[in-house]
């Protein structure tokens, strides 16, 4: 049975912390490096329901995409929900490890998993990492939709390929437009709208698109926008990360059980449709 430090080393070979953005907080949040690990749970958010699942399943480590803390703190008292998460994890002997923007930039990473989930063949990054001589790492991905579909049909494929959420999938663009070349970015992606236009794609799949950037983007170019829930666009990466750790465990001869959480931690819980 591997130690926690062994498992963390394997995860950091897949998603080196040096690939994370300077503002990010990745790596081991809590846990004893000498503790043995038999069960690893993968989830997007380090929230209470995920901790509950980890305790119920008997996990020794939780790997999340989103950090628990992005800024420095002076207290982890259980008077707040983040402090309670820390206390419950430690009390149960469960470690917490985060792979965030280092997993976004990896090859394969979060956007590769999103591209696969919506039926694209990846060509390369939307914004390449200049430190990668192979030109494969970076933010977002560009892919081909084969065979091409109308925007309406492609949006339906996106909705079917991602885990269901209350908000579903929103679309901006001509539903009859034929979509062939697509950019994707798991998580919040409106900061890349200029790069999307420059990439010459027909559509862009991402999350958290806001009114003004979308309004300006649709006026500036005919690129269709497909907006899904933030959690849903990043959830496919959990399977990718699980597969990577499982392969590392097999190479090292570790007896390791893994599980992907299916608990929906998207914060939106209901959708009241309006009559058009």
C-alpha positions in Angstrom: 0.0 0.0 0.0 1.5 3.4 -1.0 2.1 6.3 1.4 0.3 9.5 0.8 3.6 11.1 -0.3 4.0 8.4 -3.0 0.5 9.1 -4.3 1.1 12.9 -4.3 4.4 12.3 -6.2 2.5 10.4 -8.9 -0.2 13.1 -9.1 2.4 15.8 -9.4 4.1 13.9 -12.2 0.8 14.1 -14.1 0.1 17.7 -13.0 3.3 19.4 -11.9 2.7 22.4 -9.6 5.0 24.6 -11.7 2.4 24.5 -14.5 -0.1 26.3 -12.2 -0.8 30.1 -12.5 1.1 32.3 -10.0 -2.2 33.2 -8.2 -3.3 29.6 -7.8 -3.1 27.3 -4.7 -2.4 23.7 -5.7 -0.9 20.7 -3.9 -1.5 19.0 -0.6 -3.9 20.9 1.6 -4.0 18.5 4.5 -2.8 15.0 5.3 0.1 13.1 6.8 2.7 12.3 4.0 3.5 9.0 6.0 -0.1 7.8 6.1 -1.0 4.8 3.9 -3.5 5.3 1.1 -5.9 2.6 -0.2 -8.8 4.6 -1.5 -8.8 7.9 -3.5 -11.9 9.9 -4.3 -11.9 12.4 -7.2 -14.2 15.5 -7.2 -14.5 19.0 -8.6 -15.2 20.9 -5.4 -13.9 20.4 -1.8 -17.3 21.0 -0.3 -19.3 19.3 2.5 -21.1 16.8 0.4 -17.9 15.6 -1.1 -16.3 15.2 2.4 -19.4 13.3 3.5 -19.0 10.9 0.6 -15.3 10.5 1.3 -16.0 9.6 4.9 -18.9 7.3 4.0 -16.7 5.5 1.4 -13.7 5.3 3.6 -11.4 7.3 1.4 -7.9 8.1 2.5 -7.4 10.9 0.0 -9.6 13.3 -1.9 -8.3 14.9 -5.1 -10.2 18.0 -6.1 -9.9 20.3 -9.1 -10.9 23.5 -7.2 -8.8 24.7 -4.3 -10.2 24.9 -0.7 -8.3 28.1 0.0 -7.0 30.5 -2.7 -5.9 33.2 -0.3 -3.9 33.1 3.0 -5.9 32.6 6.2 -5.1 33.0 9.8 -7.6 30.5 11.1 -9.1 27.1 10.1 -11.5 27.1 13.0 -14.6 25.0 12.4 -16.8 28.1 12.7 -16.9 28.4 8.9 -17.6 25.8 6.2 -14.0 25.7 5.0 -12.7 25.2 8.5 -15.3 22.4 9.1 -14.1 20.7 5.9 -10.5 20.8 7.2 -11.5 19.5 10.7 -13.6 16.7 9.3 -10.9 15.5 6.9 -8.2 15.5 9.5 -10.5 13.8 12.1 -11.2 11.1 9.5 -7.6 10.7 8.5 -8.3 11.9 4.9 -5.9 13.9 2.9 -6.9 16.7 0.4 -4.9 17.4 -2.7 -5.7 20.0 -5.4 -4.8 20.0 -9.1 -6.3 23.2 -10.5 -4.6 25.4 -13.3 -1.8 22.9 -13.5 -4.4 20.4 -14.6 -5.9 23.0 -16.9 -2.6 23.4 -18.7 -1.6 19.7 -18.8 -1.5 17.5 -21.9 -3.9 15.8 -21.5 -5.8 18.1 -19.2 -9.2 19.5 -18.3 -10.0 20.9 -21.7 -8.9 17.6 -23.4 -11.4 15.8 -21.3 -14.1 18.3 -22.1 -13.3 18.0 -25.9 -13.6 14.3 -25.7 -16.9 14.5 -23.8 -18.5 16.7 -26.5 -17.2 14.6 -29.4 -14.2 16.6 -30.7 -10.8 15.4 -32.0 -8.2 17.7 -30.4 -5.8 19.5 -32.7 -3.9 21.5 -30.1 -4.2 24.2 -27.4 -6.2 27.4 -27.8 -3.4 29.4 -26.1 -0.1 27.5 -26.2 2.3 27.3 -23.2 5.5 28.9 -24.6 7.6 26.7 -22.3 6.3 23.5 -24.0 8.5 22.7 -27.0 5.9 20.2 -28.3 3.3 22.8 -28.4 0.7 20.6 -26.7 0.2 22.2 -23.3 -1.7 25.4 -22.7 -5.1 26.9 -22.0 -8.2 25.5 -23.8 -8.2 23.3 -26.8 -9.2 23.5 -30.5 -10.8 20.4 -32.0 -12.7 19.1 -35.0 -16.3 18.0 -35.0 -16.5 15.0 -37.3 -19.0 14.9 -39.0 -20.0 18.5 -38.8 -23.3 19.4 -37.1 -25.7 22.3 -37.0 -25.2 24.5 -33.9 -28.6 23.2 -32.6 -27.5 19.6 -33.0 -24.0 20.3 -31.5 -25.5 22.1 -28.5 -27.7 19.0 -27.9 -24.5 16.8 -28.1 -22.8 19.1 -25.5 -25.8 18.7 -23.2 -25.8 14.9 -23.6 -22.1 14.6 -23.2 -21.8 16.5 -19.9 -23.4 15.7 -16.5 -26.8 17.2 -16.1 -27.2 20.5 -14.2 -30.2 22.7 -13.4 -29.1 25.4 -15.7 -28.4 23.2 -18.7 -26.7 24.6 -21.8 -27.1 28.1 -23.2 -26.4 29.0 -26.8 -25.7 32.2 -28.6 -25.7 32.0 -32.4 -27.6 30.8 -35.5 -29.0 27.4 -34.8 -28.7 26.4 -38.5 -25.0 27.3 -38.8 -22.8 24.3 -39.5 -20.1 23.7 -36.9 -16.8 22.0 -37.8 -14.0 23.6 -35.9 -14.6 24.2 -32.1 -12.7 25.8 -29.3 -13.3 24.6 -25.7 -12.2 25.7 -22.3 -13.2 23.9 -19.1 -14.3 26.3 -16.4 -14.6 30.1 -16.8 -13.6 31.0 -20.3 -14.7 34.5 -21.3 -11.1 35.8 -20.9 -10.2 33.9 -24.0 -12.9 35.3 -26.4 -10.3 37.3 -28.4 -8.1 34.2 -28.8 -11.2 32.3 -29.9 -12.0 34.8 -32.6 -8.4 34.7 -33.8 -8.4 30.9 -33.9 -11.0 30.9 -36.7 -13.4 28.5 -35.0 -17.1 28.1 -35.6 -18.1 27.7 -32.0 -16.7 28.0 -28.4 -17.7 25.7 -25.5 -17.0 27.0 -22.0 -18.7 28.1 -18.8 -19.6 31.3 -16.8 -20.1 33.5 -19.8 -21.4 36.9 -18.8 -23.8 39.3 -20.5 -21.4 42.0 -21.7 -18.6 39.8 -23.0 -21.1 37.7 -24.8 -23.0 40.6 -26.2 -19.7 42.2 -27.5 -18.4 38.8 -28.8 -21.6 38.1 -30.8 -21.5 41.6 -32.3 -17.8 41.2 -33.2 -17.9 37.9 -35.0 -20.2 35.0 -36.0 -18.6 32.5 -33.6 -21.3 30.6 -31.8 -21.1 30.4 -28.0 -22.1 27.3 -26.0 -22.2 28.0 -22.3 -22.5 25.1 -19.8 -22.2 25.0 -16.0 -18.7 25.5 -14.7 -18.9 22.2 -12.7 -20.1 20.3 -15.7 -17.3 21.4 -18.0 -14.7 20.3 -15.5 -16.2 17.1 -14.3 -15.0 15.0 -17.3 -11.4 15.6 -16.1 -12.0 13.5 -13.0 -12.1 10.4 -15.2 -8.9 11.4 -16.9 -7.1 12.1 -13.6 -8.4 8.8 -12.2 -7.1 6.9 -15.2 -3.7 8.6 -14.8 -3.4 7.6 -11.2 -4.6 4.1 -11.8 -1.9 3.7 -14.5 0.7 5.0 -12.1 -0.5 2.6 -9.4 -0.2 -0.4 -11.8 3.3 0.7 -12.8 4.3 0.8 -9.1 2.5 -2.3 -8.1 0.2 -0.4 -5.6 -3.1 -1.8 -4.5 -5.2 1.4 -4.9 -8.9 1.8 -5.2 -10.2 4.9 -7.0 -13.7 6.5 -7.4 -15.1 9.5 -9.2 -17.7 11.4 -7.3 -21.0 11.8 -9.1 -22.5 14.2 -6.5 -23.5 17.4 -8.3 -21.8 20.3 -6.6 -22.9 22.9 -9.1 -24.4 25.6 -6.9 -27.4 26.2 -9.0 -30.2 23.8 -7.9 -33.2 24.7 -10.0 -34.2 26.3 -13.4 -37.6 27.9 -14.0 -38.1 28.2 -17.8 -39.8 31.2 -19.3 -42.2 31.0 -22.2 -40.5 32.7 -25.2 
